Amino acid sequence: MHHFEHRNGTLFAEGVSVKELAERFGTPLYVYSTATLTRHFQAFDSAFASMEHLTCYSVKANSNLHVLRLLASLGAGMDIVSGGELYRALLAGVPAERIVYSGVGKKPAEIRQALDAGILMFNVESVQELLRINEVARDMGKTAQVSFRINPDVDPKTHPYISTGLKKNKFGLNIDNALEAYALARDLPAVEPVGIDCHIGSQLTTIEPFLEALDKLLIFYDKLKGLNLNIRYLDLGGGLGINYNEEEPPHPTEFGAALTKALGHLPLKLILEPGRVIVGNAGILVTEVLYTKQTPSKNFVIVDAAMNDLLRPSLYGSFHRVDEVVPQGRPAQDVDVVGPICESGDFLAKDRLLPEVRQGERLAVYSAGAYGFTMSSNYNTRPRAAEILVDGEQAIVARRRETFESLVAQEL
Ligand SMILES: *Cc1c(COP(=O)(O)O)cnc(C)c1O
């Protein structure tokens, strides 16, 4: 459920005309809806209301400060994967004790930064990383709270690039060797093992893989009891999918009920790291048709947004719904919607039935709120898009469009 709807023949983001936003701020343009973000966060968070939990929004899905500030104001913690994300989260006013730090390659300076801030815990992905955290913490006279990210070897049945809990993936510790790692952590002076963590992948459309992973973690939790640790957190990561096309992912309520049933009786605080499910359908990318062109084999719609703005179609072959901002009612054609970048992989939609569109008209690319702007780049020296946050009748510039000057500033 989101707040992008057609009214009187034109697309609205809440109470604001998308066509007017495009005219005012130019294209390509990301537009986010406050009401949708709020609703998605609250629907997710309240699904776990009956147990002790902390919802740590995954910053990498959409790290705009205004989005982070909004989610922080709703009580969200954050899941970060870099010093840069920590910087953003703190700037957005997220209390450090609601921040967990994931990722396979934390650098010493980043570890120091996180210890300085006083984050809740590190999700540790290797024994070497544990030793490094111990060293840094010892030098600072601190103790770092840690969880190990366990790789449960579960197939999330999603795109291979976003599967992370299979044995062959780079993430986490193999579940069979993890016990030794906890024993080591117990005996190191400057780390304290406080939790168990896993994150098996992204865009999951059924609950079963989560429950399968949870089963394995709970068996492991039992084994850990022999080590006499004070384990008090179980972090199940993110990964709940959204509807891009015809997927029917479980509603957060269903997800929450299933996890609460499996976990509610245990003395563990549940941590969740949702990203896509909060922001994915809370954003669209608005683009203008530059040209149309017919070749003997294809109809191309050439637009001013490209793979540097929204990489998912090129990177994963992902489907994003594309539709007119102001429907003209012309007959549909089979088209590829492509950008100006010099790559054949630069497309937003392939072999899509779309009503005939003309130069100067605008298209909305849906479900672009997650891994949209955050994966954007300056390839072809293209300034990154502006981001607009709508709230009712109000629209604010959440990020100004980059300029040529800002693109070369670090080179001068
Ligand atoms: C990317 C990521 C998430 C968020 O995944 P979504 O599919 O967007 O919910 C959560 N935790 C970790 C460790 C991640 O890498």
The ligand as an SDF file (V2000), in Angstrom:
LIG
                    3D

 15 15  0  0  0  0  0  0  0  0999 V2000
   21.0020   -5.2750    2.9490 C   0  0  0  0  0  0  0  0  0  0  0  0
   20.8890   -5.7820    4.3320 C   0  0  0  0  0  0  0  0  0  0  0  0
   19.6890   -5.6820    5.0290 C   0  0  0  0  0  0  0  0  0  0  0  0
   18.4110   -5.1500    4.4160 C   0  0  0  0  0  0  0  0  0  0  0  0
   17.9110   -6.0070    3.4430 O   0  0  0  0  0  0  0  0  0  0  0  0
   16.4610   -5.7370    2.8140 P   0  0  0  0  0  0  0  0  0  0  0  0
   16.2950   -6.8550    1.8500 O   0  0  0  0  0  0  0  0  0  0  0  0
   16.5000   -4.4250    2.1570 O   0  0  0  0  0  0  0  0  0  0  0  0
   15.4750   -5.8050    3.9260 O   0  0  0  0  0  0  0  0  0  0  0  0
   19.6700   -6.0870    6.3560 C   0  0  0  0  0  0  0  0  0  0  0  0
   20.7770   -6.5830    6.9500 N   0  0  0  0  0  0  0  0  0  0  0  0
   21.9460   -6.7190    6.2950 C   0  0  0  0  0  0  0  0  0  0  0  0
   23.1050   -7.2690    7.0070 C   0  0  0  0  0  0  0  0  0  0  0  0
   22.0380   -6.3280    4.9680 C   0  0  0  0  0  0  0  0  0  0  0  0
   23.1950   -6.4690    4.3170 O   0  0  0  0  0  0  0  0  0  0  0  0
  1  2  1  0
  2  3  1  0
  2 14  2  0
  3  4  1  0
  3 10  2  0
  4  5  1  0
  5  6  1  0
  6  7  2  0
  6  8  1  0
  6  9  1  0
 10 11  1  0
 11 12  2  0
 12 13  1  0
 12 14  1  0
 14 15  1  0
M  END
$$$$
